[in-house]
Amino acid sequence: MNESTLFSDPDNPDHGVGEYCHQLAHQLFPICRSLTGPGTRETITVLEGILPELKTHSVASGSTAFDWAVPDEWTIIAAYLEDEAGNRIVDFANNNLHVMGYSEPIDTWLELDALQKHLHSLPDQPDAIPYITSYYSRNWGFCITDDQRKTLNAGKYHAVIKSELKPGVLNYAELILPGETNREVFLSTYICHPSMANNELSGPVVATALALWLMTLGNRKFTYRIIFIPETIGSIVYLSKNLDHMKKHTHAGFNLTCIGDDRAYSYLPSRDGNTLSDRVAKHVLHHIDPEFARYNWLDRGSDERQYCSPGVDLPIATIMRSKYGIYPEYHTSKDDLTFVTPSGLQGGFSALRQAIEILENDFIPKITVLCEPQLGKRGLYPSISTKGSNNRVRTMMSLISYCDGENSLFDISELVGEPFHLLQEILGPLIAEGLIEISDSLN
C-alpha cells in the first residue's frame, strides 16, 4: 500500500490505512529520536518525502520559551558496555533503548558496584529494556533487562558512550492545509522517542495518513494546522511562537499519541472538559466502542498539559487506543511493532477521521414548514412498515423536531443519541426536497 492508492475508494476511506501506517512505522522504528539531534531531523526528512509541503523549523539551543529554555543538542554515535574479557554486554547498535537519553560522553573502567548506579532495569518486567532519559541534568547510563543485569559478575567493566552535547537546534515540522475559512483544526503529535511503537510512532504515522486524507478533500471548510514536535519542550516552543494566532483561530483540535494497538479506545479531556473537541471525541468513541476508557484531566501526561494550561486554554482533547502509562509495555522495548498492529492503527485513524468529518460537515439545519411535514407525498415515508423502517422514520422525525435553526446537526445527534453520520445521511433527502434549509454553515 502506498500514498497513491490510499483513499481511492470513497465508500471505504479507511481501506488500507492501517497497513500503510504500519509500513511507515517500520521505516521509522530504527531511528534514534530525542528532543533534538539527527534522529529527529532524519524522521522529518522521511515525512517530507510523503508531505512535500511540510516545513521544518529550527530553534537555537538556549532560546527561551515562556519559563523554559531549549536544551543543548544531543547526538549519539555509539555506545557499549564490555567486561574485562572484552565481551560486549550491551551495545547501542543492537537496541537504541540501551542508552539513557541525553547521556553525556563517557569512556571509563569501573567496578560493578560503581556501575550499578548507572544501570537501569525493571525488576517487575525482567525481560524488558526500559526507556530512561535525563534531559536537563548531565548524567549517563545504560538500560538493560533485569534478567541480564542479574547475570553480571563482580569485576571491572568498560563503559563507552560516544555522544555530543553542545549548542545546536531543536527541530519541529509544520504543515498548514488552507481551507475555506481561517478557523483552524489543530493536530499535534510528537517525534522525540527512540524505538517505541505506540507511545511514539503511532501518533506521527496516523497524523501523516490524516494529512494525506485531508489533501484529498475537494473543499475543506477549516484550515488544518498539523505539527510534528518534540514532546513538552516542542509544544512549549511552538506555543511561544504561535499562541496569539492559535487563540484567535483554533476551532478544535486533538493531540495524537498512543493510537496504534488493539486493546482499547481511550479519551482524555481538555482541562475545560466540555469543548467542541471533547464532545466530538466522546460522540465518536461512544459509537465505535461504548465501553471506551474515560480519563479525566488529572490523568494528563502528554502535550495536552501545555495546550490546555491556564492562559493558553486551547480546545484540545485526546483520542487514543491504550493510554500512555496504562499499558505494561509503555516506555519499554515491549512497545514494539507486534504490539502496534495495522488494525489498531486503522481503528485509531478511523476515530480521528470521523471526528474531523463531524467538524467539517456540521451545520445548522432549519425546517421550512410549520408542524410535521407530509413525508408520504414526497416519497420519504416507507410504503411498507417494518421494524427497521419504523426505527429510521422515528429517528428522522426526531431529527426534524430539533431543526429549529438553533441546534447544529451535531447538537441534534447528541440530543437524539444517534451517530452524526446517520443523521447526515437521513438529512440528505430532506434537504433535496426543500424541507430543510441550511441556515448557517458554522464557519
Long-range contacts (C-beta under 8 A, 24 or more apart in sequence): 3-50, 3-212, 6-209, 6-212, 6-213, 7-212, 7-213, 7-216, 13-213, 13-353, 14-346, 14-349, 14-350, 14-353, 17-209, 17-213, 17-345, 17-346, 17-349, 17-350, 18-341, 18-342, 18-343, 18-344, 18-345, 18-346, 18-347, 18-349, 19-342, 19-346, 20-209, 21-202, 21-205, 21-206, 21-208, 21-209, 21-260, 21-342, 21-345, 21-346, 21-349, 22-205, 22-337, 22-340, 22-341, 22-342, 22-345, 24-50, 24-205, 24-208, 25-197, 25-201, 25-202, 25-205, 25-260, 25-337, 25-340, 25-345, 26-337, 28-201, 28-204, 28-205, 29-195, 29-197, 29-201, 29-336, 29-337, 30-96, 30-195, 31-194, 31-195, 32-76, 32-96, 32-194, 32-195, 33-191, 33-192, 33-193, 33-194, 33-200, 34-74, 34-76, 34-101, 34-102, 34-133, 34-192, 34-193, 34-194, 34-230, 35-71, 35-74, 35-102, 35-135, 35-170, 35-192, 35-230, 35-233, 35-234, 36-61, 36-70, 36-71, 36-72, 36-73, 36-74, 36-168, 36-169, 36-170, 36-171, 36-230, 37-73, 37-74, 37-75, 37-76, 37-168, 38-75, 39-194, 40-171, 40-191, 40-192, 40-230, 41-171, 43-191, 43-204, 43-228, 44-171, 44-173, 44-191, 44-228, 47-173, 47-204, 47-208, 47-228, 48-173, 50-208, 50-212, 51-175, 51-208, 51-211, 51-212, 53-175, 53-176, 53-177, 54-173, 54-174, 54-175, 54-228, 55-173, 55-174, 55-175, 55-176, 56-171, 56-172, 56-173, 57-171, 57-172, 57-173, 57-174, 58-169, 58-170, 58-171, 59-169, 59-170, 59-171, 59-172, 59-237, 60-167, 60-168, 60-169, 61-167, 61-168, 61-169, 61-170, 62-167, 63-170, 63-237, 64-240, 65-233, 65-236, 65-237, 65-239, 65-240, 65-241, 66-236, 66-239, 66-240, 68-233, 68-236, 68-237, 70-169, 70-170, 70-233, 70-237, 71-102, 71-135, 71-136, 71-170, 71-233, 72-165, 72-166, 72-167, 72-168, 73-164, 73-165, 73-166, 73-167, 73-168, 73-169, 73-170, 74-101, 74-102, 74-163, 74-164, 74-165, 75-163, 75-164, 76-103, 76-161, 76-162, 76-163, 77-162, 77-163, 77-164, 78-160, 78-161, 78-162, 79-103, 79-142, 79-160, 79-161, 79-162, 79-163, 80-160, 81-115, 81-142, 81-157, 81-158, 81-159, 81-160, 82-157, 82-158, 82-160, 83-153, 83-155, 83-156, 83-157, 83-158, 84-155, 84-156, 84-157, 84-158, 89-144, 89-148, 89-152, 89-157, 90-142, 90-144, 90-148, 95-129, 95-195, 95-333, 96-194, 96-195, 97-129, 97-130, 97-131, 97-143, 97-194, 97-195, 97-196, 97-332, 97-333, 98-129, 98-142, 98-143, 98-144, 99-141, 99-142, 99-143, 99-161, 99-163, 100-132, 100-133, 100-134, 100-139, 100-140, 100-141, 100-142, 100-143, 101-131, 101-132, 101-133, 101-134, 101-135, 101-194, 102-133, 102-134, 102-135, 102-139, 102-165, 103-134, 103-139, 103-140, 103-141, 103-161, 103-163, 104-138, 104-139, 104-140, 104-161, 104-163, 104-165, 105-140, 105-161, 105-162, 105-163, 105-164, 105-165, 106-140, 106-159, 106-160, 106-161, 107-159, 107-160, 107-161, 108-158, 108-159, 109-156, 109-157, 109-158, 109-159, 110-156, 110-157, 110-159, 111-154, 111-155, 111-156, 111-157, 112-152, 112-153, 112-154, 112-155, 112-156, 112-157, 113-154, 115-157, 115-159, 118-142, 118-159, 119-143, 119-144, 119-149, 120-144, 121-145, 121-146, 121-148, 121-149, 122-146, 122-332, 125-328, 125-332, 125-334, 128-329, 128-332, 128-333, 128-334, 129-332, 129-333, 130-331, 130-332, 131-193, 131-194, 131-196, 131-331, 131-332, 131-333, 135-233, 138-165, 170-230, 170-233, 170-234, 170-237, 172-227, 172-228, 172-229, 172-230, 172-234, 172-237, 172-238, 173-227, 173-228, 173-229, 174-225, 174-226, 174-227, 174-228, 175-211, 175-224, 175-225, 175-226, 175-227, 176-223, 176-224, 176-225, 176-226, 177-211, 177-214, 177-215, 177-220, 177-223, 177-224, 177-226, 178-220, 178-223, 179-220, 179-221, 179-222, 179-223, 179-224, 180-219, 180-220, 180-221, 180-222, 180-443, 181-221, 181-222, 181-223, 181-443, 182-223, 182-249, 183-221, 183-222, 183-223, 183-249, 183-250, 183-251, 183-443, 184-222, 184-223, 184-224, 184-225, 184-246, 184-249, 184-250, 184-251, 184-253, 185-222, 185-223, 185-224, 185-225, 185-250, 185-251, 185-252, 185-253, 185-356, 185-359, 186-224, 186-225, 186-226, 186-227, 186-246, 186-250, 186-252, 186-253, 186-254, 186-307, 186-314, 186-316, 187-224, 187-225, 187-226, 187-227, 187-253, 187-254, 187-256, 187-352, 188-226, 188-227, 188-229, 188-235, 188-238, 188-253, 188-254, 188-255, 188-256, 188-303, 188-307, 188-316, 189-227, 189-228, 189-229, 189-255, 189-256, 189-257, 190-228, 190-229, 190-230, 190-231, 190-234, 190-257, 190-302, 190-303, 191-228, 191-229, 191-230, 192-229, 192-230, 192-231, 192-234, 193-231, 195-333, 195-336, 196-331, 196-332, 196-333, 196-335, 196-336, 197-260, 197-335, 197-336, 197-337, 197-339, 197-340, 198-258, 198-259, 198-260, 198-261, 198-321, 198-322, 198-327, 198-329, 198-330, 198-335, 198-339, 198-340, 199-257, 199-258, 199-324, 199-330, 199-331, 199-335, 200-335, 201-260, 201-340, 202-256, 202-257, 202-258, 202-259, 202-260, 202-261, 202-321, 202-340, 202-344, 202-345, 202-348, 203-256, 203-257, 203-258, 203-259, 204-228, 204-256, 205-260, 205-345, 206-256, 206-259, 206-260, 206-345, 206-348, 206-349, 206-352, 207-256, 209-349, 210-349, 210-352, 210-353, 210-356, 213-353, 214-356, 217-360, 220-360, 221-359, 221-360, 221-441, 221-443, 222-251, 222-359, 222-360, 223-249, 225-250, 229-303, 231-302, 231-303, 232-303, 232-305, 232-306, 234-303, 235-303, 235-306, 235-307, 236-306, 239-306, 239-307, 239-312, 243-312, 246-314, 247-312, 247-313, 247-314, 250-314, 250-315, 251-276, 251-315, 251-359, 252-276, 252-277, 252-280, 252-315, 252-359, 253-277, 253-307, 253-314, 253-315, 253-316, 253-317, 254-281, 254-316, 254-317, 254-318, 254-319, 254-352, 254-355, 255-302, 255-303, 255-304, 255-307, 255-316, 255-317, 255-318, 256-318, 256-319, 256-352, 257-302, 257-303, 257-318, 257-320, 257-324, 258-320, 258-321, 258-322, 258-323, 258-324, 259-319, 259-320, 259-321, 259-344, 259-345, 259-348, 259-349, 259-351, 259-352, 260-321, 260-340, 260-341, 260-344, 260-345, 260-348, 261-321, 261-322, 261-327, 261-339, 261-340, 261-341, 261-344, 262-321, 262-341, 262-343, 262-344, 262-347, 263-321, 263-322, 263-327, 263-344, 264-289, 264-292, 264-293, 264-321, 264-322, 264-323, 265-289, 265-292, 265-293, 265-319, 265-320, 265-321, 265-347, 265-351, 266-292, 266-293, 266-294, 266-295, 266-318, 266-319, 266-320, 266-321, 266-322, 266-323, 266-326, 267-292, 267-293, 267-294, 267-295, 267-317, 267-318, 267-319, 267-320, 268-295, 268-296, 268-297, 268-299, 268-300, 268-304, 268-317, 268-318, 268-320, 268-323, 269-295, 269-296, 269-297, 269-317, 269-318, 270-297, 270-304, 270-307, 270-308, 270-314, 270-315, 270-316, 270-317, 271-297, 271-304, 271-308, 271-309, 271-310, 271-313, 272-308, 272-313, 272-315, 273-297, 275-315, 275-316, 275-317, 276-315, 276-359, 277-315, 277-316, 277-317, 277-355, 278-315, 278-317, 279-410, 279-414, 280-317, 280-355, 280-358, 280-359, 280-410, 281-317, 281-318, 281-319, 281-355, 283-358, 283-410, 283-413, 283-414, 283-419, 283-420, 284-319, 284-351, 284-354, 284-355, 284-358, 285-319, 285-351, 287-419, 288-347, 288-350, 288-351, 288-354, 293-323, 293-326, 295-323, 299-323, 301-325, 319-348, 319-351, 319-352, 319-355, 320-348, 321-347, 321-348, 354-420, 354-421, 357-420, 357-421, 358-410, 358-420, 361-409, 361-420, 361-424, 362-408, 362-409, 362-410, 362-420, 362-442, 363-408, 363-409, 363-438, 363-440, 363-441, 363-442, 364-405, 364-406, 364-407, 364-408, 364-409, 364-438, 364-439, 364-440, 364-441, 364-442, 365-403, 365-405, 365-409, 365-412, 365-427, 365-431, 365-436, 365-437, 365-438, 365-439, 366-403, 366-404, 366-405, 366-436, 366-437, 366-438, 366-439, 367-400, 367-403, 367-404, 367-435, 367-436, 368-434, 368-435, 368-436, 368-437, 369-435, 372-397, 372-400, 373-400, 373-435, 378-433, 378-435, 380-429, 380-430, 380-433, 392-426, 395-422, 395-423, 395-426, 396-426, 396-430, 399-423, 399-426, 399-427, 400-430, 400-435, 400-436, 403-436, 405-439, 408-442
